[in-house]
Amino acid sequence: MPEPVAKPAPPRPTAVTLREVAKLAGVSAMTVSNVINGRFQMMSAGTRRDVEAAIRELNYRPHSNARSLRLSKRLSVGMMIVDPSPTFIADPFTTYVIAGVGNYLSKRGYALEIQGVTPDRIEMSTLFRWHQSDCLCLIPSGDLAVRERLYMRLAELNQPCAIIQDRPPQPLEDAIVVRQDDQDGGWQLARRLLDSGCRRLVYLREAHAWPAMDNREAGIREAVRTVEGSSLEVVSAASAGFDDATAAIRRHIDSNGLPDAVLGGNDQMGIAAMVHLTGIGCRVPDEIKVTGFNAFDFRRYSTPTLTSVSSPAYDLGEAAAVGLLHRLTTGSFSEQEILLPVSVTEGGSA
């Protein structure tokens, strides 16, 4: 019995061209290009609607490579987050920053390539090994020696860079620094607690070195130094996760007794401390006060609501993106550093 003859595969549909869109809309190819690139000044609202309708009907998708060749740009920003956690993108602060960067870029036709790397594998990052983006955006972490090596490597790349939440020891020539005032936020929280009569403060932080948490600690120490008889103990947790944070504060209390207040390095750690304290029968804030940092919306799920410090994390990301695109457009950064203010956000825990 003869074997059945295989039917030839149907031809693949060819990609729709810009000229086909122009023909359907009854306009020139240049007008279609202007619509795609957001240049609406030289056309009527009706022309724009016709072109956009034709694009939808034909399912036209511009080829990014062709556009980037025409503009001599890759139309891409590489973002590196240096974090020992494999779930780095789940961190609320990181998520808000990425949203701020990505939303601003996408509205202007730029893609955002996100890469998480552990501090010991920075050199392996493809963002460092391959020139695949117009500029870089960085959230650094690790001890000072790790970050210094990182900045030395950045300087060798000859690419514009935005550094979020850290200030390099030596300024980089082609970079912008975007930070929130974490030191002042730490000072404000500690000053508030000290003014309410607290004297024994505990700062619960992640053991891994984050510049922001270091700066918060510096602000707390500054406030404690101004009040006679007050003290600060730093308790380091293996991570900012719930289990590690509660284990760290439990060990400290078992060995040292209750402090007057616990300041969480972020909202997650503050809530973890509060859950442990209420679980062992402590009344918050009557017997012990608890604070967090960043004042993200999820803190309102705690009982009582966590007192915290507001973080403009989304604005940090957007400011970094604004600075980078200004640099790509004009050839220079308009400013070398942006420092956004923070303030205490009221809650019922302190």
N, C-alpha and C positions, 0 to 999 in steps of 0.2 A: 504494500500500500504506500503510495507516494506521500512524503512528508508535506504537511501544509506549508504553503509559501507565506512567509511573514509579510504582512502589509507594511509598506513604508510608513514611517512616522510622519504625522502631519507637519508641514513646515511651521517653524516657530514664527510667531508674529514679529514683524520688525518694529523697532522702537519708533514712536511717533516723533516727527521732527518739528522744529520750531516753525518751518515754512508751512507745514500742514495746519498748525494752529492758526497762523496768520491768514491762510486761505479761508478757513472756516469762519473766522471772526470778521473777515473782510477788511483787514488792516495790513500794514507792512510788518515785516519781520522785526524791524527796529522797535515798533510799538509793542510787540509781544515781549521783546527783550526788556523794554522799559518797565512793563508790568511785572515781569518775573523778578527784576532787581529793585522793585519798590520806587521807581522814578515816575511818579504820577503827575508831576507838575504840568507837563506839556500835553495833557490829554483830558478829555471830558470824562465825567463820571460814567456816562453811557458807554464810551469806548472801553473804559476799564472793565465794566460789567460784561461786555461782549467777549473780551479777551479771556476773562476769568471763567466765563461759561464754556468757552471753547476748550480751555485747558481741562476743565472737569469732564466735559463730554468725551474728549480724546484720551483722558487719563495721561496727560503729558507730564513727564518728569524731566527737568533739566539735568544735563550731565554735569556733575560737580567738577570732574577733571577738566572738562573744556572750559568751564567758567574760571577755575583757578588758574589755568594756563593763560587765559585772556587777561586776568588781573595780576598775574605774576605773584599770586598768593595761594597758599594751600587752603585758606578759609577754615582753618582748624586751630583750636587751642588745646594743648595738652595739659592735663591737671594731674598732679602727683600728690597723693596723700600718704605720708609716712606714718604708718600705724602698725604696731605689732599684732593687732587683732585681724583675723581673716574676715570678720564681719564689719570692717571699718565703715562701710557705707551706711550701716544701720545706726551709727551714732547720730543723735539728733542735731548736734552742732554741725557736724560734717554735712548732714543732709540739707540743712538750711543754707549753708555756704554754697554747696553745689547748685542748689536751686537758684540762688541769686546770680551765680556766674552763668549757668546754662540758659536761664530764661532771657537774660540780656543778650547773650550771643546769638541764640536761635532766632530772635526777632530781627537780627541783622545779617542773617545768612551764614553764620559760623557754626561749625560743629564743635562739640566738646568731647574730647577723649579722656576718660577717667581711668586712672591706674593707681591701685593701692600697692605699696611696697613696704616690707618690714625694714627697720633701720639697718639690718645687716646685709640687705640685698639691694641697696640703692643703686649701686653701679650696674646691676643687671637690668634695670628699667629700660624698656625699649624707648622711652622718651629721652633717655640720655644716649642710648646707643645709636638711634636713628634720628635723622632730622626730618620729622614727619609732621610738624606743626609750625605755625607762624610764630608762636610764643608759648610760654609756659606759665602755669599757675601752680603754686606750691603751698601745701599745708605741712610744715615740718614738725618733727618731734625727735626725741632721743636726747641723750646728754650733749653737753656743749661740744665735746670733741667730735661726735657724730655730725652735729649740725655744721660745724666749721668745715669738715670735709665736704659736706653737701654743698656749701656755698662756694668753696673753691672749685668744685666741679661745675657748678652753675656758671661761674665766671668764665670758664674755659669754653662754654658752649656758644658764646656770642649770639645769644637769643634774648629778646626782651622777656622779663619775668616779673610776675606779681607774687610777693611773699605774704601769706596771710597768717597773722597771729604770732609773728616773731620778727625781731630786728637783728639782722646779721651784725656780728661784732665789728666788722669792717664793711662800710656801705658798698654795695655792688654798683658798678657804673651804669648798667642799663636795667634798672629794676625799680619797682615801686613796692613799698611796705604798707600793708593795710592791717590795722589792729583795732581792737576795742580796748578801752582803758581798764584792763583787768586789775591792775594794782590799785587804782582808785576804788574799784568795786569791792575788793577785799577790805580796803580801809573803811569804806562806808559801812559795811556789814559789821565789822569788828567794833567800830566806834559806837554803832547803835547798841550792840550787846553790852559793851562796857558801860555805856551811859545808863543802861537799865539795871546795872548792879552786878552783872556777870564778871567774874575774875579769872576763873579757870576755863580757858578755851581749848578746844580740840579741833584741829583742822584735819578732816578726813579726805585724803587725796589718793590718786592712783600712783603706784610706785614708779611707773614709766614716766620719763621726763617729758612733760608737755610745757612749753614756754608759758602758756596762759595760766596753768596751775601754779607754776613757779611765781609768776607775777602776782597772782591772788595771795599766795602765801607771803610775799614781800609786803603787800599792803596790810595784811593782818598783823604782821610783826611790827610794822611801823606804828600802828594804832596801839598795840599792847605796850610798846616802849613808853608811851606817853602817860600811862596810868600806873601809879605805884601799887605794888601788890598783885598785879595781874600777871598771868603766865599763859604760854601757848605750848601745846604739845602737838606734834605732827604725827598722825597715824597713817601709814602707807598700806594700801590694799593692793593685792596682786593685780587687780583690774578694777574698772569702774562698775563691773557687773554686780547684780544684787547679792549673789552668794558671797563673792569675795569682799564686798563692802561690809555686809553684816558680820562676816567672820572677823574682819579686822577690828571693827568697833566693839564686838563682843569680847575679844581677847584683851583689848585695852581696858575696858570697864572691869573685867574680871581681875585684872592685875592692879588697877589704879583707882578703882571706884568711879563714881559718876562725876563728870565735869559739870560746870554751870551751863555750857553751851557746846554744841557740835556744829561746825561749819563744814558743809559738804563741798567738795571741790567742784561739783556740778549738781544739778537737780536730782539726777538718779541716785547719787551717793547720799544726798541729804534725805531723800525719801527712804532709802535703805536703812539709814541710821534711825529715822523716826519710827519705822516699822519695828525694828529691834527694840527700841526703847519702850514703845507702848506695849510690846509683847511681854516685857519683863515687869510691867506694872507702873512705869513712869508716866506721869501726866505732863504732856507737852501742850503749852509752854509753861505751865505753872511750876513744875519741878525742874525742868530742863528745857532749854530753848534749842531749836534746830533751824538751820538755814541751808539753802542750796545756792546754785549759781547758774544763770542763763534765763530763768523765768520762762521756760517754754510752756506751752499750753497744757501739757500732760501733768504738770505739777498740781493742777487744780483737781485732779482725781485723788489726791492725798487728803487725809483727814487728821488734823486740820490742814488747810491749804498751806503749802510750803512758802515761807518768806524767802525771797530770792533777790537776785540782781538781774535786771533786764539786759538781754544780749541782742545787739543788732546784727545777728549772724547773717541773715539774708542780705542786709545792706552791705555787709563786709564783702560778700561774694559779688554783689552788683558793682560796688566801687572798684573792685579788682578788675572786673570785666571792662568797665568804662575806661579805666586807666590803660589797659592793654590795647583796646581798640583806638584810643587817642594816640598812643605811641605808634601803632601801625599806620595810622593815617597821616600823622604830622612828622614822625621821625624822632619824637622825644616825648618823655612823660611830662605832664603839666606840673606835677609835684612829686617829691621823693617819698613822702610818708603821709598817710592819712590815719588819724587816731580818732575813733568814734567814742563818744561818751557813754557811760552806763549809769544806772540809778537803781536804788533799792525798790523792789516791787513788794508791796505789802501782802502779808498772808497772816494766818493765825498761829504760826509755829514759833514766833519770836517777838 
